[in-house]
């Protein structure tokens, strides 16, 4: 049965990414973000105490971490709430990793650098049809386990010559849970240089906060692994 508004729960270990996704889905309309959780325990509490009107039709997992950290959420959902659909959003193009997610019960794997405006329609197709096959999933199905990974730098697919290496490094750290002071220290910048860098990046994307920056990175298909 098709629904006009879909309840969606967001889960992952980076709250900034999840809040950015909530903003993106809110801008597209047709979604009600019923919970934002960092792990299976929190997600379980949110579902159990949310009531029928807050029961999620789909959970979107932000796979910004090793797969074993996602396994707990996937296993919990498949065991306790099998009707709930699961979509994973990630940066990997490793076919074996994508197949592992699908074998664990994920209904759709979506690359983070997809067209942001297509995210909502894809999620709706997953709920309405039971699954949705993306091109990356088709490639994964066509390759046997153990085939070489073909990990690429997603930002290179949409290179902006005006963005410097220092700015890209800031992107990666800004998406993490690190505080601004911690980011500045890890970049080995003085306060004035860091303030200038942040102001320049915010002006470039027309934003005023790190939340806004992450939304802009999604929209400009410039998501980068925060593995620094």
N, C-alpha and C positions, 0 to 999 in steps of 0.2 A: 504494500500500500504506500503510495507516494504521499509525502507530508510537505506542507508548505514551509514549516520551520523545523529544522533538525537540531536536536540537542547534541552538543558535542563536548566531550571532556578532553582536555589537553594534559599530557603527561610527559615529563622529562626532567632532567636534573639542572636545566638552565632556565631560571624563571624569566630572564629578560627575553629569551627566544619565545617562550610560551606567551608572554604578554604581547609581544609583537604579533604573533600568530592570531591572538584574540582580537587585536586591533584590525588586522587584515580581513579576518572573517566577518567582523562587525561592519566593516566598510562595504563588503560585498552583499551583506544582507542574507536572510534565510537561515541564519544559524544563531543558536542561543548557547553561549559558552557556559555550561553548567558547573564546571569545576576545572581547576588548574592544580595538578598534583605532581609531586617530585618522586613518588615511588608507589609500589603496589599497595602498601598499607594505607597511605593517605587517600589513594584513589578508592580503595575499598570502603573507607569510612565515608567518603563523599557520596558514593553510590548508595550505600546502605541507609544514610540519613537524609538523602535528598528528596525522597518522596517520588511518587510516580511521575509527577510533572517535571521532575529534574532528572529522570532516568535517561542516560545518554544513549542515543542511537548509534553513535560511533565514537571511538577513542582515537585521537591523533597523537602518535608517539613521536617526540622529537628525538631521533636517534643521533645525538651528537656525542655519543659515548660508545664504549666497547659493547658488543652485542650481549655479553653476559649480564650487563646491567639492565637491558631491556627484557631479558628472559623472564624475570620475576613478574613483571607487569603482564606480559603476554600469557604466561602460564596461569596466573591468577584469573585473568579475564576468561580464558577458554574453559577453565574449570568451574568458576562461579557464575559467570554471566555469558554463556555461549551465544545468545542472540546478538550481543553487541558486536558490531563490526570494528575491525582494527585496521588503521592505516598508519604506515611508518613514513616519516619524512627524514631524509638523510642526505649526506654528501657523498657516500661511497658509490663507486661504480664497479666494485668487486662483485662479480657474478656469484661467487660462492657465498659471500656474505648475504646477498639478496635472497638466494635460494634458502639459506638457513632461516631467514626471517619468515619466508613464505611457508616453509615446512613447519615452523613453530605455530602457525595459525594466522599470520598477518594476511589480510585480504588484499592489500595493495601497498606497493612501495613507490613513493613519489620522490623524485630528486628535489632538493631544496632550491635549486636554481631553475625550477620550472617557471613558466609565466605565472606570476602571483595571482592574476585574475582567473587562471584556470584551476587554482587550488580548490575553491568552493565547488565548481561543477564536477570535478573529479570525485570529491568526497561524497557529493550527492549521488553520483553514479554507483559508488561503492555501496551505499545504503540501499538504493532502489533496486540494484541488480545483484547484490550479494558479493560482488567483487568488481575490479576494474583493472585491466592489463595495460600498463604503461610500456613504452618502447624499451626501457631498461629491463623490465620484467621479461619481455619477449626475448631479449638478448640473453638474459640469464637462463631462461628455459632451454635455449638452444645450445648451451654450453655444459659439458659435464663437470661434476665436482672435481676440484683440483686443478682446473684450468687457470692459467696465469691471471692475476688481477690486473685490471687496466685502470688504475687510479689516476685521475688527472686533476689538475688544479682548476676548480670550477671558475675561479676569477679569470683565468687565462682565456676562457671561452668568450668573455665579454670585457676584454681589456680596455681600460680607460687610460690613455697615455698620461693624463693629468694627475693620476693617482700615484704617489711615490711609494717606495718600499716601506718607509716609515709610517705612512698613512695606512697601508695594508696591514702592517703589524698592529697598529692601533685598532683596526676593525676586528682583528682576531681576539684581542684582549678585551675590547669593549663588549663583545658578545658573551664573555664569561661572567662569573660571579665576583670577579676581582673589583675592589674599590678603585676609585679614581687615583688615590694616593699610591695604591699598589701597582696600578698600571704605569703610573709615572716612574716609579722606582724600577720596575722591570724594563722599562724602555730607556732607563738611565738618562732622564731628562730633568733639567731644572724646572722649577715651577713656572717660570715665564715662558720657557720653550714649550712646555706641555700645554699651557693655556692657549698659546698661539696655535699649536697643532689642532687641538680640539675645536677651537673657534673656526679654523680654516675648513675642517671636515664638516662641521655643522652647516657652515655657509654653503659649501659645495652641494649638499643635499637638501638645503632649506629646512633644517630641523633644529630643535632647541634642546633635545635630550638624547640620552643613550637609547631609550625606548624608540624614539622617533628615528634614530640612526639605523637600528636593526630593521625596522619596518622598511626604511629606504633601501637597505641592502637587499632585502627580499624582493622589493619591487624592481630593483635594477639588476637582479640576478648576480649579485656579488657576494653571496654567502661564502665564508671561508672557514675551514676547521679552526677552532680556537685551541690548537694543540701546542701553544707556546708556553 
